[in-house]
């Protein structure tokens, strides 16, 4: 933050960097217990918002600025009231990212699976976990195709209708990785199959990320201190 002794809009002549570190629990409570006492992983409910552009290629959304987040609080509060976790922001029908996380799609093409996320074109935040997922994707599934490209609403609807969307998940520093169960687009809910067979990539990726974080496996991403 700026510590320049002036009231006005100008580049700071002096500043102070604050780093706050604290432990945290899971960002979302996705583990539910049914009537029989069995634990079940549930997915997130997200709603696509086309009425407000948070990010676009000419914006500052590649930086974690409070100005990018404060205007979205009222929208997110309204979504919470009707049972949704976050909004998914769009630009020209491209599904960019959600309120606090990056967004991933795993789709089945004719010859291969494809992992899709929006490119770093200033419309989204270049998340650390996003980068980790892209770096580790081949380790989880050596045959998967990795694509940083726009994934637009018409493609999502078409692929949902023909069954070629295998899974959707979000990633973030606090959230790590969360599966998506429902996407609301233009007042219609699109439900995603949460069976283990279709969600294998996200599950394996989450297991690998946690194993690296806790030093259970050796990796260049982490250093075990004893």
Protein Blocks (a to p, Z undefined) as FASTA:
>chain_A
ZZbdcedddddfbdcddddddddddfbacbccdfkopacdddddddddfkbcfbdfkbck
lbccfklmmmmmmmmmmmmmnopabdcddeehiafbdfkbccddddddfkbccdddddde
hjaccdfklmmmmmmmmmmmmmbccddddddfklmmmmmmnopafbdcdddfklopacdf
bdceehiacdddfbfklmmmmmmmmmmmmmmmnopagcfkbccdZZ
